[in-house]
């Protein structure tokens, strides 16, 4: 009897592991769709108050029209944000057209020689800028850019489409899901939804505050040193901060590049390089404020998770779902913790994981 029970237990464990592995594999295959759904849920969370305002305060009694107006508002804002970058692209194209490769080579070699002289290093091979430029795969970059634009466009309109139906039929969908749940778990499910809405609302308000603080700091720094298109560059680099860990690194490189190209035509040693260094110092100050003030405030008041938890979740999500997975990792993890807290309260591991909630 004991051996039979042990065998049955082993079989159940193996079957459970296989089902879990199949589920994870299916999630991996459907990662694009899952990301679209998560982003759509975020838009739905933000758009619901707008739909409610139009329905109750403006007294537009057709809910579909309220949803259409809300989605048009999101579309206009999105297109407005994209249109901000057109002047920046034009300005950078004009600046790059003035770039003197030979002079750049001389300036870079001179800078390297100064560094070598100051550090006392001998026999450093000369920097060959021409070879560096030839090594860049411009056709590959263009193909990747075109592919990215196509994928982004498809994802953008997919998210709009899904968000429309979430806003329009969200209550019906929720009732349908609750109908599938046994009556004994209805209260727990409703409590999970309520807590999730509360925590995610705090989280997104905190994210907006975080981006706003960085935008102000970056704008002030760029304006002080006379960088062209300061507002657009500051907005873009502050938005990149949404990507955990990688975003600030990309923002650092992008701000340095755009600052240098903005001063093309000026002396490299006395204008371009010093101003770029000063701007980068300002960027780092902004990141210090973000890391020691903004982020702890957001995570402690919203997701209720330790920095180590957040780090591991972001890395795991980024490995499975890429950069978009890193962006949605924290809110998705928050939802999972709320569900675990409501449905598995009393489990030692769950209690430890959700002790601050």
Residue pairs with C-beta under 8 A, 6 or more apart in sequence:
27 34
27 320
28 320
31 320
31 321
31 322
31 325
32 155
34 321
35 155
35 321
35 324
35 325
35 328
36 155
36 158
36 159
36 162
37 162
38 328
38 331
38 332
39 159
39 324
39 328
40 159
40 162
40 163
40 166
41 166
42 200
42 204
42 328
42 331
43 74
43 159
43 163
43 166
44 163
44 166
44 167
44 170
45 197
45 200
45 201
45 204
46 204
47 67
47 70
47 71
47 74
47 163
47 167
48 167
48 170
50 70
50 73
51 63
51 66
51 67
51 70
51 167
54 60
54 66
54 69
54 70
55 61
55 63
55 66
60 66
60 69
63 168
64 168
67 164
67 167
67 168
68 164
70 167
71 160
71 163
71 164
71 167
74 160
74 163
75 160
78 156
81 235
84 232
84 235
85 232
85 236
87 229
87 232
88 229
88 232
88 233
88 236
88 258
91 228
91 229
91 262
92 258
92 261
95 261
95 262
95 264
95 265
96 261
96 264
98 264
98 265
99 261
99 264
101 129
101 130
101 133
103 268
104 129
104 268
105 127
105 129
105 130
107 268
107 269
108 127
108 129
109 126
109 127
109 129
110 268
110 269
111 268
111 269
111 273
112 124
112 126
112 127
115 121
116 122
116 124
166 173
174 193
177 189
178 186
178 189
178 190
181 189
185 343
188 342
188 343
189 342
191 342
192 338
192 339
192 341
192 342
192 343
195 338
195 341
195 342
195 357
196 334
196 335
196 338
199 302
199 303
199 304
199 334
199 338
200 302
200 331
200 334
200 335
202 301
202 302
203 298
203 302
203 303
203 330
203 331
203 334
204 331
206 294
206 297
206 298
206 301
206 302
207 242
207 298
209 294
209 298
210 241
210 290
210 294
210 295
210 298
211 238
211 239
211 241
211 242
212 238
213 286
213 289
213 290
213 293
213 294
214 234
214 237
214 238
214 241
214 286
214 290
214 294
215 234
215 235
215 238
217 282
217 285
217 286
217 289
218 233
218 234
218 237
218 238
218 255
218 282
218 283
218 286
219 230
219 231
219 234
220 282
221 278
221 279
221 282
221 283
221 285
221 286
222 230
222 233
222 234
222 259
222 279
222 282
223 230
224 282
225 259
225 275
225 278
225 279
225 282
226 275
227 233
227 258
227 259
227 262
227 263
227 275
227 279
228 262
229 258
229 262
233 254
233 255
233 258
233 259
236 251
236 254
237 251
237 254
237 255
237 283
238 251
240 247
240 248
240 250
240 251
240 254
241 247
241 248
241 251
241 290
242 327
243 250
243 323
243 326
243 327
244 310
244 314
244 318
244 326
244 327
244 329
244 330
245 314
245 326
246 318
246 323
246 326
248 287
248 290
251 283
252 280
252 283
252 284
255 279
255 280
255 283
256 276
256 279
256 280
259 275
259 276
259 279
259 280
260 272
260 276
263 271
263 272
263 275
263 276
264 272
266 272
299 305
299 307
299 310
299 330
302 334
303 310
303 330
303 331
303 333
303 334
303 337
304 334
304 337
304 354
304 356
304 357
305 313
305 330
305 333
305 334
305 337
305 356
309 333
310 330
310 333
313 329
313 330
313 333
314 326
314 329
314 330
316 329
317 325
317 326
317 328
317 329
317 332
317 333
318 325
318 326
318 329
319 325
321 328
337 353
337 354
337 357
338 357
340 347
340 350
340 353
340 354
341 350
341 354
341 357
344 350
345 351
